Amino acid sequence: MAYPQLTDKPGALATAAAIRAGDVSVAEAVDAAITRLEHFDAETNALAVPDFERAMETARAMDEAGPQGDQPLFGVPMTVKESFDVAGLQSCWGHERLSDFIAPRDAELVRRLKQAGAVILGKTNVPLDLSDWQSFNPVYGRTNNPHDTGRSPGGSSGGSAAAVASGMVPCDFGTDIGGSVRVPAHFCGVWGHKTTWGLVSKRGHDHPQMARRNGFVAAHDGALSIAGPLARNAEDLAVLTQIAAQYPLTRRGKTLADCRVLAITEYPGSPVDASVTEPTEAALETLCEAGITIDRTSTLVPDLEQQQGDYMRMLNIAMARGAPGPSGKRASASDWFDLLDAQAAKEAEWERFFEEYDFVLAPPAPVLAVPHSEGRIFDGTIRINGQDMPGASGLAWSGLATFPNLPSTVLPIGAGNYEGAHLPCGLQVIGPRMSDLDCIDAAGEIGRILHG
């Protein structure tokens, strides 16, 4: 089953292998990526904060010194989301009033990537405060989907996905609280992984206003939000996840044919457009023909309507840092503890579910890449099967894995026709907590079955 691919450029591990084999130097690999960014980004505008001069200096020094120990990403040019601190670079989360903030040190994730041999070329674009399925703001402008420049690449890691999809860089690292890694991967036809909550440190991923207030001391790791990679294949996702992980990850090693899988394709209050349903059903049919057993219903699935309500309440409080909501009401400490209890209850219910099942397959979003909008998608509507639906209703498919803190890998499965455009479509593979590598491996096996 074909899906739209914009590039045949090598991925992260292939690039590192070519450098180690002497086929290309680090400086040549970095220079080639910079050239691609300068050429392709004119239409895409994925790169928010370039750091080309330092990247070339680093590349030349690496060529001179050679690999230092175990560096799986030795010489790999990549970008990271604007919201991660990179020492000496601007970090403003799209706010003009904060555009003079320069990060004094690298985020923990950036430090780990550099230690693994990656060369950071700069930082990719985001929506204001990382709070939309688009990626535009008054400081860096609007990022366009490389498949159709009149459409969103997703958000809030939209610049990340656009840079990877167009071949400018082989990989990037984003964050996800409302689908911010998974939806851009889905919209742009690349691979993305939402890690288990707490697996990857977000130290150095602090709102610049908070960083100033706290004297550059790292803030707490916020509820629901995770850091996760975007790439063009499963193998790169796995290595990036292992590099970033604070805790050791293991694999069960089960093949998909030995797994029990449930497909969830309907969610209360969040219908799915035919442009997503058709490639999803085609993919499920192909998997069944390949011998994969996929159930379509299960009494073990937690109450999804209840989960969505609790997720939206927790999401809104977390994003606003407890500030009053649209109604003017401020959440109390009791409200927050009630939500933590509800979240723990759902975690336990999903744990029981995963005693019987290995994975859940589900759409990452109810639509494909949406046309650009001046306002936030979540404040407006999205077109589903010819009808306008509340934009925020689409967050249900993100919350499916986010609220219970589960890992989820998105892979491209095909394409659909949405609002007059032929666009890529993804599928998320959700597993139990800390099964990140299993989710990625299962997604890789699904990709091989679908695409050969």
Buried (B, 14 or more C-beta within 10 A) or exposed (E): BEBBBBBEBBBBBBBBBBBBEEEBBBBBBBBBBBEBBEEBBEEBBBBBBBBBEBBBEBBBEBBEEEBEEEBBBBBBBBBBBBBBBBBEBBBBBBBEEBBEBBBEBBBBBBBBBBBBBBBBBBBBBBBBBBBBBBBBBEBBEBBBBBBBBEBBBBBBBBBBBBBBBBBBBBBBBBBBBBBBBBBBBBBBBBBBBBBBBBBBBBBBBBBBBBBEEEEBEBBEBBBBBBBBBBBBBBBBBBBBBBBBBEEEBEEEEBEBEEBBBBBBBBBBEBBBBBBBBBBBEBBBEBBEEBEBEBEEEEEBBBEBEEBBBBBBBBBBBBBBEEEEEEEEEEBEEEBBEBBEEBBEBBBEBBEEBBEEBBBBBBBBBBBBBBBBBEEBBBEBBBBBEEEEBBBBBBBBBBBBBBBBBBBBBBBBBBBBEBBEBEBBBBBBBBBBBBBBBBBBBBBBBBBEBBBE
